[in-house]
Amino acid sequence: MFIVARRKGQRILIGDDIEVIVTELSRSTVKLGISAPRPFFIMRGELKDSVEEANRDALNAQMETPELQSAATPESGTSPLVSVRTFLKPTVKTVTQTSPAAETADSLLSQR
C-alpha cells in the first residue's frame, strides 16, 4: 500500500491514464476527484461490499429454497444475483462537479 500526504489541489498519478486530485478537505473527510479512462469502473468500496453481500444472500436463499433453484437455472437465463450496475442504477444521485476531473455518476453509468 502506498501512503502519501497531499494538500488541496495536489494530485496523484497512477500510470499514464489515472489521476486523483484532492478537491476538498475538512476535519473528517477528504473529497477526491478521479479521472480515468472509460474501461475503468470506479466505485466506493462500501457499495461494492453491499453488492457482494446481496449476491451472497441471494445465492444462499436460492440454495435453501428448492423452488428458486428451478427458476434460476442457466437454461432459463435468469439469476437472483444482481450486477453492480443494476444495483446502483436506481440509487445513483448526481454529484456536484467540483473539478474538471469530476463527472456525474449518472453519466459514468450510462456511458459504460
N, C-alpha and C positions, 0 to 999 in steps of 0.2 A: 504494500500500500504506500502510495506517495502522499505525504502530508506537507502542505505548503501554506504559508500565511499570505494573504492578499488583502489589499485595500480596495475601496470602492473605485470602480473604473478600471482596475487591473484585470488582466486576463491570463488564462492558461490555455496553451495549445496542446492538443492531443493529435499527434501525427500531423499531416498536412491539411486535413479536412475538418477537424472538430475544434471549436473554440468555446471556452467557458469564460463568461465575463461576470464579475461581481457587480451587480447593478444597485444593490441597496443593503445597508447594514443597520441592524437595530440591536437592542440588548439580547433578544432571544432568537432572532432569525437572521439568516443571510439569504438574500434573493439573488439567484443566478440566472443569467441568460445563456442559453446553449444554442450554438449554431452548428448544425451537422447536415451532411447530405441526406437526401430522401431515403436511401436504403436503411438508415439507422432509425429505429423506433425508440423514442425517448419517453420514459415514464417514471413517475415516482415509485420508489421501491415498495412502499406500503400498498400501492394499488396492485402491483404485480403479486405481492403476497396474498392479498384478498382474492384475486382471481384464482390463484393456485389453490387456496383453501376452498373456494366454492367448487372448483373442479374435483378436488379430493372428496368433498362432501357428496357431490352428485355421483361420483363413482362408487362410493360406499353405499349410498342409497340404492343405486342400481343393482349392486351385488346382493343387497339384503332383500330386495323386492323382486320376486320372480316375474311378475307381470311387466316390469320395466325392462327386464332382460330381453324379452321377446320383442319389445317395441324399439329397443335401441341396438339393433344388430347391425353389423357392417352392410348386410344386404339391403336394409331399409334406408341406409344413408343418413339416419338421424342419430343424434347422440345428446345426452343431457349435459355434456361438457360445453362450457362457453369459451369462446376465444376472448383474448384480451380486448380486441376492438369492439366485439359485441357487448361485452361487459361495460366498457367505458362510454360508448356512444351516447346513451341516454343521460348520463350524468355529467358530461363534459360542459364546462362553462367557458366563456370567452375570457382570455387572460388579457389584462391591460398591458398594452405594449409599452415597455419601459426602455427598450433599446432596439437598435436595428437587428440584433440577434434574436429578439423575442418574436414569436409568431403565435397566432391563436391556436388553441388546442383543436378547435373545430377544423381549421384549415389543414392542420397536420393529419388529422384522421381522414379527411376527405381526399387528400392527395395520395394516400397510400393504398 
